[in-house]
Amino acid sequence: MRGAEAAQRARSDMRQGKRGSKVTGTIQAAKRGLSRRLLATPGVSGVGIGDDRDGNEHITVYVAEDSPDLRSSLPASVDGYRVVVEPVGPIRASSPRPE
């Protein structure tokens, strides 16, 4: 097995609960639930879905500034999906570009 085929197999194994994972639902459902809980948290800018170099899906929590206090308030995983923290700096609304 190589490359994309191995990554697809790993994702399938994770979804089926193999390799010690405890995936209990879809990543979209896990993200929705986490978003509801975290978006009111000061410092959390957004929640998304990503994947690592091996093709394993994870939930990404975008934060304005990384800090130990903020990290300690975030779960390490949700429904068996790893949670990754990504500092993005402050996010501001911008005005539309002129045509």
QUIFEN-V514441 format. One record per residue. N is the residue number from 1. SS is DSSP state (2 for helix, 1 for strand, 0 for the rest). Layout:
n->N ss->SS
n->N ss->SS
//
This chain:
n->1 ss->0
n->2 ss->0
n->3 ss->2
n->4 ss->2
n->5 ss->2
n->6 ss->2
n->7 ss->2
n->8 ss->2
n->9 ss->2
n->10 ss->2
n->11 ss->2
n->12 ss->2
n->13 ss->2
n->14 ss->2
n->15 ss->2
n->16 ss->0
n->17 ss->0
n->18 ss->0
n->19 ss->0
n->20 ss->0
n->21 ss->0
n->22 ss->0
n->23 ss->0
n->24 ss->0
n->25 ss->0
n->26 ss->0
n->27 ss->2
n->28 ss->2
n->29 ss->2
n->30 ss->2
n->31 ss->2
n->32 ss->2
n->33 ss->2
n->34 ss->2
n->35 ss->2
n->36 ss->2
n->37 ss->2
n->38 ss->2
n->39 ss->0
n->40 ss->0
n->41 ss->0
n->42 ss->0
n->43 ss->0
n->44 ss->1
n->45 ss->1
n->46 ss->1
n->47 ss->1
n->48 ss->1
n->49 ss->1
n->50 ss->1
n->51 ss->1
n->52 ss->0
n->53 ss->0
n->54 ss->0
n->55 ss->0
n->56 ss->0
n->57 ss->1
n->58 ss->1
n->59 ss->1
n->60 ss->1
n->61 ss->1
n->62 ss->1
n->63 ss->1
n->64 ss->0
n->65 ss->0
n->66 ss->0
n->67 ss->0
n->68 ss->2
n->69 ss->2
n->70 ss->2
n->71 ss->2
n->72 ss->2
n->73 ss->0
n->74 ss->0
n->75 ss->0
n->76 ss->0
n->77 ss->1
n->78 ss->1
n->79 ss->0
n->80 ss->0
n->81 ss->1
n->82 ss->1
n->83 ss->1
n->84 ss->1
n->85 ss->1
n->86 ss->1
n->87 ss->1
n->88 ss->0
n->89 ss->0
n->90 ss->0
n->91 ss->0
n->92 ss->0
n->93 ss->0
n->94 ss->0
n->95 ss->0
n->96 ss->0
n->97 ss->0
n->98 ss->0
n->99 ss->0
//
